[in-house]
């Protein structure tokens, strides 16, 4: 019966949230909220004031081999124009402190609008965790009040490299905001990879390891979802994406609190990321 089939597919669909007028992350049902926290992934309706089209246009201009943005210098291993060797991603990646120097003004502003979305999501996670609000800033290395580290990356996938689009991994930081217009993203649910279909007008949001760490002893922990991007073929539409990472500062510290505000553990961000990196290498 088609009615039943529809009911099942809606049940399996990833939950959808909005940023409400009070700036809070809101799901339409408690069940959707539960599922988002359990899976570590959900869709977020793109706020109306956001000029996503201009940002996508900027991303497409990077495909031109003579784009001046392809000669942005590298700052360490994570920033600048980067063509990775172990997957198909090619990208311009910049931390917040370099946006104004390298991105056009409207793209830097777009990044700052994503900062506000990242903060709204993080604050909702903390609010649900029961961790007392005065501790949120310490727990997130300042990100919940507008500091911390953020990356705004413009990515495309080079089909000349026959590798995975992106190998299975979890994100290291707090929250990832993804805009992609073509299929390929999959997440692991109960040991199996499932497609995350493109939902027009929506970002895909996922939680990362640092947020899992911070909330692990709270009333409501969030999970970091394992995800991957399938290998893109030359016959596919060019896969482009905009990725925003809300991350802790590399020289900062992560704190684990329970709902009484007692410290249950902590780690320097560098040590924490080093362990994740080691596990990732073993996983591959
Ligand atoms: Fe990722």
py3Dmol code that shows the C-alpha trace and the ligand (Angstrom):
import py3Dmol

protein = """\
ATOM      1  CA  UNK A   1       0.000   0.000   0.000  1.00  0.00           C
ATOM      2  CA  UNK A   2       1.464   3.328  -0.974  1.00  0.00           C
ATOM      3  CA  UNK A   3       0.227   5.043   2.208  1.00  0.00           C
ATOM      4  CA  UNK A   4       2.205   2.599   4.340  1.00  0.00           C
ATOM      5  CA  UNK A   5       5.281   2.924   2.213  1.00  0.00           C
ATOM      6  CA  UNK A   6       5.175   6.691   2.533  1.00  0.00           C
ATOM      7  CA  UNK A   7       4.785   6.443   6.296  1.00  0.00           C
ATOM      8  CA  UNK A   8       7.847   4.229   6.523  1.00  0.00           C
ATOM      9  CA  UNK A   9      10.007   6.442   4.331  1.00  0.00           C
ATOM     10  CA  UNK A  10       9.066   9.556   6.290  1.00  0.00           C
ATOM     11  CA  UNK A  11       9.948   7.753   9.467  1.00  0.00           C
ATOM     12  CA  UNK A  12      13.395   6.939   8.136  1.00  0.00           C
ATOM     13  CA  UNK A  13      14.015  10.427   6.824  1.00  0.00           C
ATOM     14  CA  UNK A  14      16.539  12.609   8.595  1.00  0.00           C
ATOM     15  CA  UNK A  15      14.912  15.180  10.889  1.00  0.00           C
ATOM     16  CA  UNK A  16      14.490  18.830   9.893  1.00  0.00           C
ATOM     17  CA  UNK A  17      15.082  21.843  12.170  1.00  0.00           C
ATOM     18  CA  UNK A  18      14.730  25.610  11.840  1.00  0.00           C
ATOM     19  CA  UNK A  19      16.304  28.534  13.661  1.00  0.00           C
ATOM     20  CA  UNK A  20      13.181  30.095  15.170  1.00  0.00           C
ATOM     21  CA  UNK A  21      12.574  33.822  15.678  1.00  0.00           C
ATOM     22  CA  UNK A  22      13.938  33.538  19.237  1.00  0.00           C
ATOM     23  CA  UNK A  23      17.204  32.285  17.577  1.00  0.00           C
ATOM     24  CA  UNK A  24      16.744  28.835  19.069  1.00  0.00           C
ATOM     25  CA  UNK A  25      17.202  25.631  17.139  1.00  0.00           C
ATOM     26  CA  UNK A  26      13.750  24.072  16.922  1.00  0.00           C
ATOM     27  CA  UNK A  27      12.382  20.750  15.656  1.00  0.00           C
ATOM     28  CA  UNK A  28       8.739  20.240  14.812  1.00  0.00           C
ATOM     29  CA  UNK A  29       8.360  17.181  17.044  1.00  0.00           C
ATOM     30  CA  UNK A  30      10.130  15.786  20.102  1.00  0.00           C
ATOM     31  CA  UNK A  31      10.706  12.603  18.137  1.00  0.00           C
ATOM     32  CA  UNK A  32      12.615  14.520  15.445  1.00  0.00           C
ATOM     33  CA  UNK A  33      14.727  16.159  18.111  1.00  0.00           C
ATOM     34  CA  UNK A  34      15.502  12.779  19.732  1.00  0.00           C
ATOM     35  CA  UNK A  35      16.467  11.277  16.404  1.00  0.00           C
ATOM     36  CA  UNK A  36      18.741  14.210  15.484  1.00  0.00           C
ATOM     37  CA  UNK A  37      20.605  13.933  18.798  1.00  0.00           C
ATOM     38  CA  UNK A  38      20.852  10.161  18.485  1.00  0.00           C
ATOM     39  CA  UNK A  39      22.047  10.152  14.858  1.00  0.00           C
ATOM     40  CA  UNK A  40      24.249  13.239  15.108  1.00  0.00           C
ATOM     41  CA  UNK A  41      22.844  14.608  11.845  1.00  0.00           C
ATOM     42  CA  UNK A  42      19.840  16.642  10.710  1.00  0.00           C
ATOM     43  CA  UNK A  43      18.702  19.115   8.077  1.00  0.00           C
ATOM     44  CA  UNK A  44      18.448  22.817   8.879  1.00  0.00           C
ATOM     45  CA  UNK A  45      16.231  25.129   6.863  1.00  0.00           C
ATOM     46  CA  UNK A  46      18.463  27.807   5.317  1.00  0.00           C
ATOM     47  CA  UNK A  47      17.550  31.094   7.048  1.00  0.00           C
ATOM     48  CA  UNK A  48      15.901  33.533   4.640  1.00  0.00           C
ATOM     49  CA  UNK A  49      18.359  36.377   5.169  1.00  0.00           C
ATOM     50  CA  UNK A  50      21.308  34.251   4.070  1.00  0.00           C
ATOM     51  CA  UNK A  51      22.655  34.915   0.567  1.00  0.00           C
ATOM     52  CA  UNK A  52      23.507  31.313  -0.203  1.00  0.00           C
ATOM     53  CA  UNK A  53      23.371  31.794  -3.973  1.00  0.00           C
ATOM     54  CA  UNK A  54      26.224  34.321  -3.933  1.00  0.00           C
ATOM     55  CA  UNK A  55      28.316  31.977  -1.822  1.00  0.00           C
ATOM     56  CA  UNK A  56      27.633  29.107  -4.228  1.00  0.00           C
ATOM     57  CA  UNK A  57      28.568  31.363  -7.126  1.00  0.00           C
ATOM     58  CA  UNK A  58      31.836  32.208  -5.405  1.00  0.00           C
ATOM     59  CA  UNK A  59      32.481  28.472  -4.956  1.00  0.00           C
ATOM     60  CA  UNK A  60      31.926  27.790  -8.672  1.00  0.00           C
ATOM     61  CA  UNK A  61      34.412  30.465  -9.661  1.00  0.00           C
ATOM     62  CA  UNK A  62      37.125  28.434  -7.959  1.00  0.00           C
ATOM     63  CA  UNK A  63      36.738  25.754 -10.613  1.00  0.00           C
ATOM     64  CA  UNK A  64      38.463  28.007 -13.161  1.00  0.00           C
ATOM     65  CA  UNK A  65      42.116  27.027 -13.286  1.00  0.00           C
ATOM     66  CA  UNK A  66      43.120  30.698 -13.490  1.00  0.00           C
ATOM     67  CA  UNK A  67      41.075  31.696 -10.428  1.00  0.00           C
ATOM     68  CA  UNK A  68      43.255  33.922  -8.218  1.00  0.00           C
ATOM     69  CA  UNK A  69      41.830  32.107  -5.187  1.00  0.00           C
ATOM     70  CA  UNK A  70      43.730  28.978  -6.243  1.00  0.00           C
ATOM     71  CA  UNK A  71      46.950  30.736  -5.314  1.00  0.00           C
ATOM     72  CA  UNK A  72      45.959  31.580  -1.737  1.00  0.00           C
ATOM     73  CA  UNK A  73      48.930  30.646   0.388  1.00  0.00           C
ATOM     74  CA  UNK A  74      48.813  27.698   2.773  1.00  0.00           C
ATOM     75  CA  UNK A  75      48.824  28.384   6.483  1.00  0.00           C
ATOM     76  CA  UNK A  76      49.937  25.080   7.971  1.00  0.00           C
ATOM     77  CA  UNK A  77      48.260  21.936   6.696  1.00  0.00           C
ATOM     78  CA  UNK A  78      44.646  23.056   7.049  1.00  0.00           C
ATOM     79  CA  UNK A  79      44.345  26.463   5.385  1.00  0.00           C
ATOM     80  CA  UNK A  80      44.836  27.884   1.924  1.00  0.00           C
ATOM     81  CA  UNK A  81      44.216  26.331  -1.477  1.00  0.00           C
ATOM     82  CA  UNK A  82      44.535  22.606  -0.873  1.00  0.00           C
ATOM     83  CA  UNK A  83      44.277  19.590  -3.175  1.00  0.00           C
ATOM     84  CA  UNK A  84      44.264  16.525  -0.944  1.00  0.00           C
ATOM     85  CA  UNK A  85      45.994  13.374  -2.098  1.00  0.00           C
ATOM     86  CA  UNK A  86      43.977  10.859  -0.082  1.00  0.00           C
ATOM     87  CA  UNK A  87      40.544  11.782  -1.472  1.00  0.00           C
ATOM     88  CA  UNK A  88      38.964  13.810  -4.272  1.00  0.00           C
ATOM     89  CA  UNK A  89      38.555  17.045  -2.338  1.00  0.00           C
ATOM     90  CA  UNK A  90      40.076  20.238  -3.648  1.00  0.00           C
ATOM     91  CA  UNK A  91      39.327  23.321  -1.608  1.00  0.00           C
ATOM     92  CA  UNK A  92      39.953  26.801  -0.404  1.00  0.00           C
ATOM     93  CA  UNK A  93      39.921  26.517   3.384  1.00  0.00           C
ATOM     94  CA  UNK A  94      40.329  29.464   5.736  1.00  0.00           C
ATOM     95  CA  UNK A  95      39.980  30.127   9.436  1.00  0.00           C
ATOM     96  CA  UNK A  96      37.880  33.068  10.534  1.00  0.00           C
ATOM     97  CA  UNK A  97      40.888  35.306  11.168  1.00  0.00           C
ATOM     98  CA  UNK A  98      41.893  35.014   7.492  1.00  0.00           C
ATOM     99  CA  UNK A  99      38.448  35.549   5.902  1.00  0.00           C
ATOM    100  CA  UNK A 100      38.686  39.322   5.561  1.00  0.00           C
ATOM    101  CA  UNK A 101      42.173  39.102   4.094  1.00  0.00           C
ATOM    102  CA  UNK A 102      41.320  36.583   1.361  1.00  0.00           C
ATOM    103  CA  UNK A 103      37.563  36.340   0.804  1.00  0.00           C
ATOM    104  CA  UNK A 104      35.395  39.053  -0.797  1.00  0.00           C
ATOM    105  CA  UNK A 105      33.531  41.097   1.822  1.00  0.00           C
ATOM    106  CA  UNK A 106      30.188  39.386   1.170  1.00  0.00           C
ATOM    107  CA  UNK A 107      31.755  35.948   1.650  1.00  0.00           C
ATOM    108  CA  UNK A 108      33.318  36.981   4.974  1.00  0.00           C
ATOM    109  CA  UNK A 109      29.895  38.269   5.992  1.00  0.00           C
ATOM    110  CA  UNK A 110      28.337  34.970   4.895  1.00  0.00           C
ATOM    111  CA  UNK A 111      30.840  33.215   7.185  1.00  0.00           C
ATOM    112  CA  UNK A 112      29.849  35.432  10.095  1.00  0.00           C
ATOM    113  CA  UNK A 113      26.201  34.568   9.474  1.00  0.00           C
ATOM    114  CA  UNK A 114      27.162  30.889   9.646  1.00  0.00           C
ATOM    115  CA  UNK A 115      28.945  31.695  12.934  1.00  0.00           C
ATOM    116  CA  UNK A 116      25.585  32.752  14.333  1.00  0.00           C
ATOM    117  CA  UNK A 117      23.950  29.518  13.150  1.00  0.00           C
ATOM    118  CA  UNK A 118      26.794  27.481  14.661  1.00  0.00           C
ATOM    119  CA  UNK A 119      26.384  29.297  17.968  1.00  0.00           C
ATOM    120  CA  UNK A 120      22.613  28.723  17.982  1.00  0.00           C
ATOM    121  CA  UNK A 121      23.116  24.988  17.425  1.00  0.00           C
ATOM    122  CA  UNK A 122      25.852  24.730  20.045  1.00  0.00           C
ATOM    123  CA  UNK A 123      23.792  26.629  22.606  1.00  0.00           C
ATOM    124  CA  UNK A 124      20.866  24.280  22.046  1.00  0.00           C
ATOM    125  CA  UNK A 125      23.120  21.261  22.565  1.00  0.00           C
ATOM    126  CA  UNK A 126      24.402  22.782  25.813  1.00  0.00           C
ATOM    127  CA  UNK A 127      20.936  23.761  26.909  1.00  0.00           C
ATOM    128  CA  UNK A 128      19.679  20.194  26.414  1.00  0.00           C
ATOM    129  CA  UNK A 129      22.783  18.762  28.097  1.00  0.00           C
ATOM    130  CA  UNK A 130      21.905  20.347  31.433  1.00  0.00           C
ATOM    131  CA  UNK A 131      25.442  21.790  31.731  1.00  0.00           C
ATOM    132  CA  UNK A 132      24.979  25.106  33.600  1.00  0.00           C
ATOM    133  CA  UNK A 133      25.071  28.094  31.220  1.00  0.00           C
ATOM    134  CA  UNK A 134      27.945  29.955  32.950  1.00  0.00           C
ATOM    135  CA  UNK A 135      30.175  26.992  31.984  1.00  0.00           C
ATOM    136  CA  UNK A 136      29.296  26.889  28.260  1.00  0.00           C
ATOM    137  CA  UNK A 137      32.036  29.298  27.288  1.00  0.00           C
ATOM    138  CA  UNK A 138      34.756  27.383  29.113  1.00  0.00           C
ATOM    139  CA  UNK A 139      33.464  24.075  27.785  1.00  0.00           C
ATOM    140  CA  UNK A 140      33.567  25.276  24.167  1.00  0.00           C
ATOM    141  CA  UNK A 141      36.764  27.328  24.368  1.00  0.00           C
ATOM    142  CA  UNK A 142      34.754  30.502  23.799  1.00  0.00           C
ATOM    143  CA  UNK A 143      32.921  29.332  20.673  1.00  0.00           C
ATOM    144  CA  UNK A 144      29.463  29.593  22.243  1.00  0.00           C
ATOM    145  CA  UNK A 145      29.946  33.355  22.607  1.00  0.00           C
ATOM    146  CA  UNK A 146      31.540  34.007  19.217  1.00  0.00           C
ATOM    147  CA  UNK A 147      35.204  33.083  19.691  1.00  0.00           C
ATOM    148  CA  UNK A 148      36.812  29.664  19.190  1.00  0.00           C
ATOM    149  CA  UNK A 149      37.808  28.645  15.683  1.00  0.00           C
ATOM    150  CA  UNK A 150      35.653  28.549  12.577  1.00  0.00           C
ATOM    151  CA  UNK A 151      36.573  27.421   9.068  1.00  0.00           C
ATOM    152  CA  UNK A 152      34.712  28.441   5.932  1.00  0.00           C
ATOM    153  CA  UNK A 153      35.706  26.133   3.082  1.00  0.00           C
ATOM    154  CA  UNK A 154      34.710  25.993  -0.578  1.00  0.00           C
ATOM    155  CA  UNK A 155      35.144  22.478  -1.893  1.00  0.00           C
ATOM    156  CA  UNK A 156      34.907  20.621  -5.163  1.00  0.00           C
ATOM    157  CA  UNK A 157      35.718  17.049  -6.051  1.00  0.00           C
ATOM    158  CA  UNK A 158      38.390  16.222  -8.624  1.00  0.00           C
ATOM    159  CA  UNK A 159      37.168  13.248 -10.668  1.00  0.00           C
ATOM    160  CA  UNK A 160      40.629  12.721 -12.206  1.00  0.00           C
ATOM    161  CA  UNK A 161      41.481  11.054  -8.886  1.00  0.00           C
ATOM    162  CA  UNK A 162      39.625   7.679  -8.725  1.00  0.00           C
ATOM    163  CA  UNK A 163      39.666   7.654  -4.878  1.00  0.00           C
ATOM    164  CA  UNK A 164      36.712   8.032  -2.497  1.00  0.00           C
ATOM    165  CA  UNK A 165      35.178  11.510  -2.455  1.00  0.00           C
ATOM    166  CA  UNK A 166      35.907  11.418   1.261  1.00  0.00           C
ATOM    167  CA  UNK A 167      36.790   8.312   3.242  1.00  0.00           C
ATOM    168  CA  UNK A 168      34.588   7.435   6.245  1.00  0.00           C
ATOM    169  CA  UNK A 169      35.362   9.705   9.200  1.00  0.00           C
ATOM    170  CA  UNK A 170      33.894  11.742  12.001  1.00  0.00           C
ATOM    171  CA  UNK A 171      34.434  15.493  12.168  1.00  0.00           C
ATOM    172  CA  UNK A 172      36.726  16.605  14.982  1.00  0.00           C
ATOM    173  CA  UNK A 173      35.048  19.818  16.055  1.00  0.00           C
ATOM    174  CA  UNK A 174      31.684  20.850  17.481  1.00  0.00           C
ATOM    175  CA  UNK A 175      29.303  21.330  14.574  1.00  0.00           C
ATOM    176  CA  UNK A 176      29.590  21.152  10.775  1.00  0.00           C
ATOM    177  CA  UNK A 177      27.300  23.081   8.440  1.00  0.00           C
ATOM    178  CA  UNK A 178      27.242  21.674   4.910  1.00  0.00           C
ATOM    179  CA  UNK A 179      25.712  22.977   1.706  1.00  0.00           C
ATOM    180  CA  UNK A 180      25.878  20.536  -1.197  1.00  0.00           C
ATOM    181  CA  UNK A 181      23.693  20.427  -4.290  1.00  0.00           C
ATOM    182  CA  UNK A 182      24.517  16.945  -5.552  1.00  0.00           C
ATOM    183  CA  UNK A 183      24.201  13.479  -3.981  1.00  0.00           C
ATOM    184  CA  UNK A 184      27.117  11.522  -2.572  1.00  0.00           C
ATOM    185  CA  UNK A 185      27.019  12.099   1.183  1.00  0.00           C
ATOM    186  CA  UNK A 186      26.320   8.999   3.258  1.00  0.00           C
ATOM    187  CA  UNK A 187      26.146   8.485   7.014  1.00  0.00           C
ATOM    188  CA  UNK A 188      26.515   5.352   9.076  1.00  0.00           C
ATOM    189  CA  UNK A 189      23.313   4.297  10.808  1.00  0.00           C
ATOM    190  CA  UNK A 190      23.313   1.012  12.749  1.00  0.00           C
ATOM    191  CA  UNK A 191      26.460  -0.157  10.992  1.00  0.00           C
ATOM    192  CA  UNK A 192      25.249   0.592   7.454  1.00  0.00           C
ATOM    193  CA  UNK A 193      25.884   3.573   5.235  1.00  0.00           C
ATOM    194  CA  UNK A 194      22.748   5.392   4.119  1.00  0.00           C
ATOM    195  CA  UNK A 195      22.352   8.151   1.565  1.00  0.00           C
ATOM    196  CA  UNK A 196      21.701  11.643   2.852  1.00  0.00           C
ATOM    197  CA  UNK A 197      19.564  12.993   0.003  1.00  0.00           C
ATOM    198  CA  UNK A 198      19.913  16.627  -1.033  1.00  0.00           C
ATOM    199  CA  UNK A 199      16.983  18.518   0.490  1.00  0.00           C
ATOM    200  CA  UNK A 200      16.676  21.807  -1.438  1.00  0.00           C
ATOM    201  CA  UNK A 201      16.689  24.894   0.788  1.00  0.00           C
ATOM    202  CA  UNK A 202      18.369  23.039   3.650  1.00  0.00           C
ATOM    203  CA  UNK A 203      21.843  22.633   5.091  1.00  0.00           C
ATOM    204  CA  UNK A 204      23.029  19.326   6.492  1.00  0.00           C
ATOM    205  CA  UNK A 205      24.237  19.707  10.069  1.00  0.00           C
ATOM    206  CA  UNK A 206      26.344  17.147  11.862  1.00  0.00           C
ATOM    207  CA  UNK A 207      27.911  16.943  15.286  1.00  0.00           C
ATOM    208  CA  UNK A 208      31.622  16.324  15.804  1.00  0.00           C
ATOM    209  CA  UNK A 209      33.891  14.585  18.290  1.00  0.00           C
ATOM    210  CA  UNK A 210      34.657  17.626  20.446  1.00  0.00           C
ATOM    211  CA  UNK A 211      30.964  18.134  21.175  1.00  0.00           C
ATOM    212  CA  UNK A 212      30.550  14.437  21.925  1.00  0.00           C
ATOM    213  CA  UNK A 213      33.480  14.700  24.359  1.00  0.00           C
ATOM    214  CA  UNK A 214      32.123  17.749  26.169  1.00  0.00           C
ATOM    215  CA  UNK A 215      28.606  16.350  26.609  1.00  0.00           C
ATOM    216  CA  UNK A 216      29.619  12.740  27.365  1.00  0.00           C
ATOM    217  CA  UNK A 217      28.859  13.044  31.124  1.00  0.00           C
ATOM    218  CA  UNK A 218      25.899  15.407  30.797  1.00  0.00           C
ATOM    219  CA  UNK A 219      22.181  14.630  30.839  1.00  0.00           C
ATOM    220  CA  UNK A 220      22.048  14.547  27.068  1.00  0.00           C
ATOM    221  CA  UNK A 221      25.178  13.534  25.141  1.00  0.00           C
ATOM    222  CA  UNK A 222      25.376  14.000  21.378  1.00  0.00           C
ATOM    223  CA  UNK A 223      27.023  11.548  19.010  1.00  0.00           C
ATOM    224  CA  UNK A 224      29.570  12.309  16.281  1.00  0.00           C
ATOM    225  CA  UNK A 225      28.254  10.706  13.115  1.00  0.00           C
ATOM    226  CA  UNK A 226      30.507   8.676  10.785  1.00  0.00           C
ATOM    227  CA  UNK A 227      30.102   9.920   7.224  1.00  0.00           C
ATOM    228  CA  UNK A 228      31.696   9.646   3.798  1.00  0.00           C
ATOM    229  CA  UNK A 229      31.321  10.961   0.280  1.00  0.00           C
ATOM    230  CA  UNK A 230      31.122   8.453  -2.539  1.00  0.00           C
ATOM    231  CA  UNK A 231      33.632   8.598  -5.358  1.00  0.00           C
ATOM    232  CA  UNK A 232      32.551  11.167  -7.923  1.00  0.00           C
ATOM    233  CA  UNK A 233      32.776  10.222 -11.589  1.00  0.00           C
ATOM    234  CA  UNK A 234      33.494  12.526 -14.504  1.00  0.00           C
ATOM    235  CA  UNK A 235      29.975  11.887 -15.855  1.00  0.00           C
ATOM    236  CA  UNK A 236      28.409  13.116 -12.577  1.00  0.00           C
ATOM    237  CA  UNK A 237      27.474  16.757 -12.097  1.00  0.00           C
ATOM    238  CA  UNK A 238      30.463  18.497 -10.509  1.00  0.00           C
ATOM    239  CA  UNK A 239      30.098  18.115  -6.781  1.00  0.00           C
ATOM    240  CA  UNK A 240      30.682  21.397  -5.020  1.00  0.00           C
ATOM    241  CA  UNK A 241      30.054  22.165  -1.419  1.00  0.00           C
ATOM    242  CA  UNK A 242      30.383  24.867   1.157  1.00  0.00           C
ATOM    243  CA  UNK A 243      31.528  23.568   4.517  1.00  0.00           C
ATOM    244  CA  UNK A 244      31.637  25.500   7.771  1.00  0.00           C
ATOM    245  CA  UNK A 245      33.329  23.942  10.788  1.00  0.00           C
ATOM    246  CA  UNK A 246      32.719  25.227  14.312  1.00  0.00           C
ATOM    247  CA  UNK A 247      35.841  24.091  16.124  1.00  0.00           C
ATOM    248  CA  UNK A 248      37.694  24.636  19.380  1.00  0.00           C
ATOM    249  CA  UNK A 249      40.935  26.646  19.300  1.00  0.00           C
ATOM    250  CA  UNK A 250      43.895  24.368  18.662  1.00  0.00           C
ATOM    251  CA  UNK A 251      45.752  25.728  21.689  1.00  0.00           C
ATOM    252  CA  UNK A 252      42.668  25.501  23.907  1.00  0.00           C
ATOM    253  CA  UNK A 253      41.235  22.931  26.268  1.00  0.00           C
ATOM    254  CA  UNK A 254      37.997  20.935  26.295  1.00  0.00           C
ATOM    255  CA  UNK A 255      36.140  20.375  29.557  1.00  0.00           C
ATOM    256  CA  UNK A 256      33.606  17.716  30.424  1.00  0.00           C
ATOM    257  CA  UNK A 257      30.920  18.740  32.908  1.00  0.00           C
ATOM    258  CA  UNK A 258      27.951  16.973  34.391  1.00  0.00           C
ATOM    259  CA  UNK A 259      24.606  18.684  34.947  1.00  0.00           C
ATOM    260  CA  UNK A 260      25.707  19.796  38.411  1.00  0.00           C
ATOM    261  CA  UNK A 261      28.599  21.671  36.836  1.00  0.00           C
ATOM    262  CA  UNK A 262      31.241  19.323  38.246  1.00  0.00           C
ATOM    263  CA  UNK A 263      34.283  18.694  36.049  1.00  0.00           C
ATOM    264  CA  UNK A 264      34.345  15.079  34.886  1.00  0.00           C
ATOM    265  CA  UNK A 265      37.411  15.292  32.658  1.00  0.00           C
ATOM    266  CA  UNK A 266      39.373  17.475  30.293  1.00  0.00           C
ATOM    267  CA  UNK A 267      41.868  17.321  27.459  1.00  0.00           C
ATOM    268  CA  UNK A 268      44.020  19.753  25.559  1.00  0.00           C
ATOM    269  CA  UNK A 269      42.608  20.167  22.058  1.00  0.00           C
ATOM    270  CA  UNK A 270      45.950  19.176  20.543  1.00  0.00           C
ATOM    271  CA  UNK A 271      46.035  15.863  22.445  1.00  0.00           C
ATOM    272  CA  UNK A 272      42.392  15.215  21.669  1.00  0.00           C
ATOM    273  CA  UNK A 273      42.854  15.800  17.928  1.00  0.00           C
ATOM    274  CA  UNK A 274      46.082  13.736  17.910  1.00  0.00           C
ATOM    275  CA  UNK A 275      44.204  10.713  19.280  1.00  0.00           C
ATOM    276  CA  UNK A 276      41.450  11.124  16.687  1.00  0.00           C
ATOM    277  CA  UNK A 277      44.056  11.392  13.940  1.00  0.00           C
ATOM    278  CA  UNK A 278      45.719   8.186  15.122  1.00  0.00           C
ATOM    279  CA  UNK A 279      42.390   6.349  15.180  1.00  0.00           C
ATOM    280  CA  UNK A 280      41.543   7.645  11.721  1.00  0.00           C
ATOM    281  CA  UNK A 281      44.837   6.331  10.369  1.00  0.00           C
ATOM    282  CA  UNK A 282      44.163   2.933  11.929  1.00  0.00           C
ATOM    283  CA  UNK A 283      40.623   2.937  10.581  1.00  0.00           C
ATOM    284  CA  UNK A 284      41.864   3.409   7.040  1.00  0.00           C
TER     285      UNK A 284
END
"""
ligand_1 = """\
1
LIG
Fe 33.339 15.476 7.489
"""
view = py3Dmol.view(width=600, height=400)
view.addModel(protein, "pdb")
view.setStyle({"model": 0}, {"cartoon": {"style": "trace"}})
view.addModel(ligand_1, "xyz")
view.setStyle({"model": 1}, {"stick": {}})
view.zoomTo()
view.show()
